[in-house]
């Protein structure tokens, strides 16, 4: 649906430009935008490479593992039905840490692994190998829903992507958005956690 929407907007824009004699402006805008896109990609590649390198150093140095252990009380609060020591714990913690740092690219692989581990957990519950509420075969578990909702709430303390965009487009102080980002994160993530807990109570 979204593809049709974008295609329709492009078609209408080109058609309007053709009827109003503004095709040269459209052509120039397309060329300028292409150059900006390449420049932005190079900037983002550098930012991503730097932060991915930092994350790898942190993982090799045991910082990620240590942070994961410290996050376990939070894991118990957010995912009370998740067995202690389950592989999903480490994946979820890694995903949260990467998101805290604004590294959505680094968070995605851990998020996918976490979902796979949570699906295995739900399959074992259905087979009676583990205790816990059993949902329909086509329904997501409480843990899966909670993890997805919290991720959607945009949990990040350092909005790396936005800072990179602001730097690319000539902002005098690209990091000035950090305070507003932290406030928005607190509100959105707090609302997400509250919603998940209310839904858990409703299901119980």
C-alpha positions in Angstrom: 0.0 0.0 0.0 2.8 2.4 0.9 4.5 1.7 -2.4 1.4 2.7 -4.3 1.1 5.9 -2.1 4.7 7.0 -2.9 4.3 6.1 -6.6 1.1 8.1 -6.8 2.7 11.2 -5.1 5.6 11.0 -7.5 3.3 10.7 -10.5 1.1 13.6 -9.4 4.2 15.8 -8.8 5.6 15.1 -12.2 2.3 15.5 -13.9 1.7 18.9 -12.1 5.2 20.0 -13.1 4.6 19.1 -16.7 1.4 21.1 -16.9 2.8 24.2 -15.1 6.1 24.3 -17.0 8.3 23.4 -14.0 9.9 20.2 -15.3 13.4 21.8 -15.2 13.0 22.4 -11.4 11.9 18.8 -11.0 15.0 17.6 -12.9 17.3 19.9 -10.9 15.7 18.8 -7.6 16.2 15.1 -8.5 19.9 15.6 -9.3 20.5 17.7 -6.2 18.7 15.1 -4.0 20.7 12.3 -5.5 23.9 14.1 -4.5 22.6 14.7 -1.0 21.6 11.1 -0.7 25.1 9.8 -1.6 26.7 12.3 0.8 24.3 11.3 3.6 24.9 7.6 3.0 28.7 8.2 3.4 28.1 10.2 6.6 25.8 7.5 8.1 28.2 4.8 7.1 31.0 6.4 9.1 28.7 6.9 12.1 27.4 3.3 12.0 31.0 1.9 11.6 32.2 3.9 14.6 29.4 2.8 16.9 29.4 -0.8 15.7 33.1 -0.9 16.4 32.5 0.5 19.9 29.8 -2.1 20.5 32.1 -4.9 19.3 34.9 -3.7 21.7 32.3 -3.5 24.5 31.2 -7.1 23.7 34.8 -8.4 23.5 35.7 -6.6 26.8 32.8 -8.2 28.6 31.0 -4.9 29.1 27.9 -6.1 27.3 27.8 -9.3 29.4 28.2 -7.3 32.6 25.5 -4.8 31.5 23.2 -7.7 30.7 23.6 -9.1 34.2 22.8 -5.7 35.7 19.7 -5.5 33.6 18.3 -8.8 34.9 16.1 -7.2 37.6 14.6 -5.1 34.8 14.1 -8.3 32.8 12.3 -9.9 35.7 10.0 -6.9 36.0 9.2 -6.6 32.3 9.2 -10.3 31.5 8.0 -12.1 34.7 7.1 -15.3 32.7 10.6 -15.6 31.2 12.6 -18.4 32.8 15.8 -17.3 34.6 18.8 -17.9 32.4 16.8 -18.3 29.2 18.8 -17.4 26.1 16.3 -14.7 25.2 17.5 -12.7 28.2 20.9 -11.9 26.7 19.4 -11.1 23.3 16.8 -8.8 24.8 19.4 -7.1 27.0 21.8 -6.6 24.0 18.9 -5.2 22.0 18.0 -2.7 24.8 21.6 -1.6 25.3 22.0 -1.0 21.5 18.7 0.9 21.5 19.8 3.0 24.5 22.8 4.1 22.4 20.6 4.9 19.4 22.1 2.0 17.4 19.0 0.6 15.7 21.3 -1.1 13.2 23.1 -3.0 15.9 19.8 -3.7 17.8 18.0 -5.4 14.9 20.0 -8.6 14.8 19.7 -9.1 18.6 16.0 -8.3 18.4 15.4 -11.0 15.7 17.4 -13.5 17.8 15.3 -12.5 20.9 12.1 -13.1 18.9 13.3 -16.5 17.8 14.2 -17.5 21.3 10.8 -16.3 22.6 9.1 -18.3 19.9 11.0 -21.4 21.0 9.9 -20.7 24.5 6.3 -20.6 23.5 6.6 -23.8 21.4 8.0 -25.6 24.5 5.1 -24.3 26.5 2.6 -25.6 24.0 4.4 -29.0 24.1 4.2 -29.0 27.9 7.9 -28.9 28.4 7.8 -25.6 30.3 5.2 -24.1 32.6 3.3 -21.0 31.7 0.2 -19.7 29.9 -0.3 -21.2 26.5 -1.7 -19.1 23.6 -3.2 -20.1 20.3 -0.7 -21.3 17.8 -1.1 -18.1 15.7 -1.0 -15.8 18.7 2.1 -14.1 20.1 3.1 -14.7 23.7 3.0 -12.0 26.4 6.8 -11.7 26.3 6.9 -11.3 22.5 4.2 -8.5 22.7 6.0 -6.7 25.5 9.3 -6.8 23.7 7.8 -5.5 20.5 5.8 -2.7 22.2 8.9 -1.5 24.1 11.0 -1.5 20.9 8.3 0.5 19.1 8.4 3.0 21.9 11.9 4.1 20.8 14.0 3.4 23.8 17.2 5.5 23.2 19.2 7.9 25.3 21.6 9.0 22.5 19.7 9.7 19.2 22.8 8.9 17.1 20.8 8.9 13.8 19.2 12.3 14.4 22.5 13.8 15.5 24.1 12.5 12.3 21.4 14.0 10.2 21.6 17.4 11.9 25.4 17.3 11.5 25.1 16.5 7.8 22.7 19.4 7.2 24.8 22.0 8.9 23.4 22.2 12.4 25.6 24.4 14.7 25.0 22.1 17.7 23.9 18.7 16.4 23.8 17.1 19.8 21.3 19.7 21.2 18.5 17.3 20.4 19.8 14.9 23.1 17.8 16.4 26.0 14.6 16.5 24.1 15.2 12.9 22.9 15.7 11.6 26.5 12.5 13.3 27.6 10.6 11.8 24.7 12.1 8.4 25.4 11.1 8.5 29.1 7.5 9.4 28.2 7.1 7.0 25.3 8.8 4.0 27.0 7.0 4.7 30.3 3.7 4.7 28.4 4.7 1.4 26.7 5.6 -0.3 29.9 2.3 0.9 31.6 0.3 -0.4 28.6 2.0 -3.8 28.7 1.4 -4.2 32.5 -2.2 -3.2 32.1 -2.7 -5.8 29.3 -0.9 -8.4 31.4 -3.3 -7.8 34.3 -6.3 -7.9 31.9 -5.2 -11.3 30.5 -4.7 -12.7 33.9 
